[in-house]
């Protein structure tokens, strides 16, 4: 755990406990299972046996950033609410860019952004080609 008094210059919230990623990485076993989801640190040790997807899923993600895996599964609102009881702190701001999360500055994950673009760009291209075809067909009839 990082001492808040040492980080006053960074403007850290004294109500929040901050953890460095190195400390989280050490909690990657069944004895202690910590996860990072959206920059927040969760101790899910006591939940591992109850996890509906099996404890192995948590152990695979333990000690690291599980944001992408958590979102890919599509957890229910109840699961998200349950997660709050395992919250123990935040990732230290100095480590935020190093979590491995593919989150962009606007808060969207890059996997969402890339899937959004994967259909939007072709759709616009088809629209343009369609309009060009229609324009040339109408111009051909008028000449």
SVG drawing of the C-alpha trace seen along z (x, -y; Angstrom):
<svg xmlns="http://www.w3.org/2000/svg" viewBox="-33 -19 39 43">
<polyline fill="none" stroke="black" stroke-width="0.4" points="0.0,0.0 1.2,-3.5 1.3,-6.0 -1.1,-8.8 1.1,-11.4 3.9,-10.8 1.5,-11.5 -0.1,-14.8 1.6,-16.5 -0.3,-14.3 -3.6,-15.3 -4.7,-11.8 -7.9,-11.3 -7.0,-10.5 -10.2,-8.5 -8.9,-6.0 -6.3,-3.3 -4.0,-3.2 -2.1,-0.1 0.8,0.2 0.5,2.8 3.6,4.7 1.6,5.3 -1.5,6.5 0.7,8.9 1.8,10.6 -1.8,11.5 -2.2,14.1 -2.9,17.3 -5.8,19.0 -4.5,17.8 -4.9,14.2 -6.7,13.3 -6.8,9.6 -8.1,8.3 -8.0,4.9 -11.3,3.9 -11.6,0.4 -8.7,-0.9 -10.1,0.4 -8.6,3.2 -10.8,6.0 -9.9,8.8 -12.0,11.7 -10.3,14.4 -13.4,15.3 -15.6,15.2 -13.5,17.6 -15.3,20.8 -18.7,19.1 -18.0,17.7 -20.6,19.0 -17.9,19.3 -15.6,21.3 -12.7,20.3 -10.3,21.1 -11.5,18.1 -10.6,15.8 -7.3,17.5 -6.4,17.0 -6.9,13.2 -5.5,12.9 -2.8,10.3 -3.6,8.4 -6.1,6.2 -9.3,8.3 -11.3,5.4 -11.5,6.8 -12.4,10.3 -15.0,8.9 -16.7,6.9 -16.5,9.6 -18.5,11.9 -21.3,9.4 -21.9,9.5 -25.3,8.7 -26.2,5.5 -26.4,7.8 -22.9,9.1 -21.6,5.5 -23.3,4.5 -21.9,7.6 -18.4,6.6 -18.6,3.5 -18.3,5.5 -14.8,6.8 -13.5,3.3 -10.3,2.5 -8.8,-0.5 -7.7,-2.0 -4.7,-1.5 -2.1,-4.2 -2.4,-7.0 1.3,-6.5 0.3,-2.9 -2.9,-3.7 -1.4,-3.7 0.3,-0.3 -2.7,1.8 -2.9,3.5 -6.5,2.3 -7.3,1.2 -9.3,-1.7 -9.1,-4.9 -9.1,-8.4 -12.9,-8.8 -13.6,-5.7 -14.4,-3.3 -12.4,-0.2 -10.4,0.1 -12.1,3.4 -15.4,1.6 -14.0,-1.2 -12.5,1.2 -15.7,3.3 -17.6,0.1 -15.3,-1.0 -15.3,2.4 -18.9,2.0 -19.2,-1.8 -16.4,-2.3 -17.7,0.4 -21.3,-1.0 -20.2,-4.5 -18.2,-3.1 -21.3,-1.2 -23.4,-4.3 -20.9,-6.4 -20.7,-3.8 -24.5,-3.6 -24.8,-7.3 -22.2,-7.5 -23.9,-4.7 -27.2,-6.4 -25.7,-9.7 -24.0,-8.2 -27.1,-6.2 -29.3,-9.4 -26.7,-11.4 -26.5,-8.6 -30.3,-8.8 -30.3,-12.6 -27.6,-12.6"/>
</svg>
